[in-house]
Amino acid sequence: MVRKALISLALCGAFFLSVSCEKDLGTVGLDLIGAGEFKTGALKFVPIVTSTETYDTLLTSNTGILPVGGFADATFGRVDAYGVTQVALGRINPRFGDNPRADSVFLFLPVTERYGDTVAPIRIVVQPLLDALVADSSYTAKDQFAAGDPVADTTFNPYFGRTRKFKEVAATKGVLRLALDPQWFTQEFLLLDTAALVSTTEFVKTFKGFRLKSTAAAQSLLSLTPVGTDSKLVVYLSNDTTTAKSVRYDLALGDKIKYAFHAEHRFEQAAFDLAAQDTTYGSFRSYTQSLGGAVTSIRLKGLAPLRDSNFLVNYAELEIPVDAVASLGLNKPKALTLLVARGEKNFLINDYQGGSPGGGLQSLRDSTRVVGVLDQQVYRFNITRHVQRVLNGKDAKMDRLILLPSNPSGNAQRVVLNGNLHPSEPARLNLYLTRTK
């Protein structure tokens, strides 16, 4: 209790050297410049409170990535993930001839990133989905997807270091090829009623797609992409109609169909304790990771005394330094995104309308920066309009923000950040203001 009292006094003392609750022009403490009706000044290190919490509402539908596998590290604990995807008809109304039978079936998926121990073998199992993915539904990392008996079970080295050319795809490195059970594919696809083959919309009602999952022993996590011409399902088939030895038919993945992923996090061995976060005085460090795991919470505590004070915000910048020592060996996100914390209705703040939660960046204009880009080991955010709305009393619940990796949502990037109680480079909010008469 003594420690907390001292911290509280230190925070309040430092802040009130800059601004007083009286809001009187003569006692504000700003380094004021100007005369007459308008004066300008700066408030440095406006008090904020940082902590770490879990993020349960990460959207995973059609984000461009399917994470498969799992690994553990000493900082963030254990993460496991699997992907689910529909497949689309390569051409509608295909005809497979009399007595069609699959000779071989291959699923191709490019690997964009690898995390964990990429020397240790990884086992990936492909299973048919039991429940259909709904086209107009939004899935989160917490959603579970039931699947049937395996139709592929492959163990391989996830490094992909050597060149390997497949005639079905253009890429020569980093492409995962999984061989599916031909007999299962004959029964479940080649012998489908023609009514299911008139369109992809009708097709996915019957042929629901696949789940790609590893095992609890996985020591690496792969980021697979279902988007692009190299992402496909290729079937070689024979029949009693043609004399050709084998006929090829391709099914597509990508934007025409639905896909999503599920992720689980275990924090028992993590460097932080989610149950012991101090949301009153803050933290020395905070933690942020992808896949809907731990995220940094930021409460803009110092804005409350400034509400309804006739301040005009010329510029407001939130600076979050990286803890360089604690982040050694981690794949740091190139950018972080701020959301207003509203439970299941988290939303982008006004300054960040150019992006989407868990999705791609649409703009990096300095005037309306959608993210804080990592620059010299600091993430910086322009939150000018957001702070002005808080000071104007537009929304009393806009003073708590959460910090997520920006793009893409299906990777395993993570970073340790300096909290508001860091002794040398704390997370901070700086304001540049104009005061009217």
ABEGO torsion letter per residue (X at the ends): XAAAAAAAAAAAAAAAAABBAAGBAAAAGBBBBEBEABBBBBBBGBBBBBBBBBBAABBABGAGBBBBEBBBBAAAEBBBBBBBBBBBBABBGBBAEBGBBBABBBBBBBBABBBEBAABBBBBBBBBBABBBBAABBBBAABBBBBBBBABBBBBBAAGABBBBBAABABABGBBBBBBBAAAAAAAAAABBAAAAABAAAAAAABAEBBBBBBAABABBBBBBABEAABBBBBBBBBAABABABBBBBBBBEAABBBBBBBBBBAAABABBAAABBAAAEBABBBBBBGGBBBBBBBBAAAAAABGAGBBBABBBBBBBBBAAAABGBBBBABBBBBBBAEAABBBBAAAAABBBGBBBABABAABBABBBBBGGBBBBBAAAAAAAAAAGABAAAABBBBBBAOBAABABBBBBBBAABAABBBBBBBBBBBBX
